[in-house]
Amino acid sequence: MTIGESEFMNFSMEDDGSPGTITALFLSRAAARLFPDSPDPIRIALCVNQRKALGTPGAHQSLVGAAMLEYKDKMRG
């Protein structure tokens, strides 16, 4: 199955999401289907470019952090 870029962007913005968070959700759902009985929580690390927040948009250092998103049981519906 494929989805066009503009359709994907519209889908992600409809619920105040971003392409990164929607992709993380899809990956979490795939992992939950592959391993439904796993006792471990499903977590996705979403990379975050911190250059703008730190006021250094031209910095050459890797100023990338991560936000850990956990796919909780109540989100599975």
N, C-alpha and C positions, 0 to 999 in steps of 0.2 A: 504494500500500500504506500502511496506517496501523497504528499500534500504540497501545494504551491506555497511559495514564500509569503505572498501577501495574505493568503488564507490563514497560514500559521500565525502571522503577526496579528491579524484581526482576532483570531481565536484567543491568543494569549492576552491581548489588551482588553477583551470583553470582561474579564474577571480581575482586572487590575494586576495582571501578571506580567512577566517578561519572558522572552524566549528562553532564557536560562532556567527560570523557575519551572516553566512548563516542561522543558526537556528533563529536568530533574524529577518531576512528577511522573513522566512517562517511564523513565528508567526505574524509578521506585516500584511502579506498578508491574513492570516486566519482572523485576527481581522477586516480587511477592508472588507472582504466578509461577515462577520457576521453582521457588523454595517456599511453598505455603506453610510448611511445618517447622521452619527455622525458628529457634528460640532467640536468635540475635535480632536486634532492631535493624531496620534498613535506614542507612544514612547516606546522603549524597553531599559531597563537598562542592559548593558553588564558588568558583573563583571570583574574586572581587579586586578590581584595579583600584588601588588606594591613592594613586598619584594626585588626582583632582582633589580628593578630600584633604590631602596633606598640603595642598597648594604647590605641588611640584609636578605640573603636567609634562615637563620636558626632562624629568629625571631619567638617567640611564640605568639606575639600579632597579632591580626587580622589587617593586612595591606592591606585590600582589598577595592578598590574604585569601582566606576562605571562610565562607559562612556554612556551617554544618546544618543541613536540613534533614530532619528526621521524619520518616513516613510513619505516622502514628496510626494505631488501629482505628481511631475514629475518622481518619481521612480515607480509609479504604472503601467506603461506600460511595 
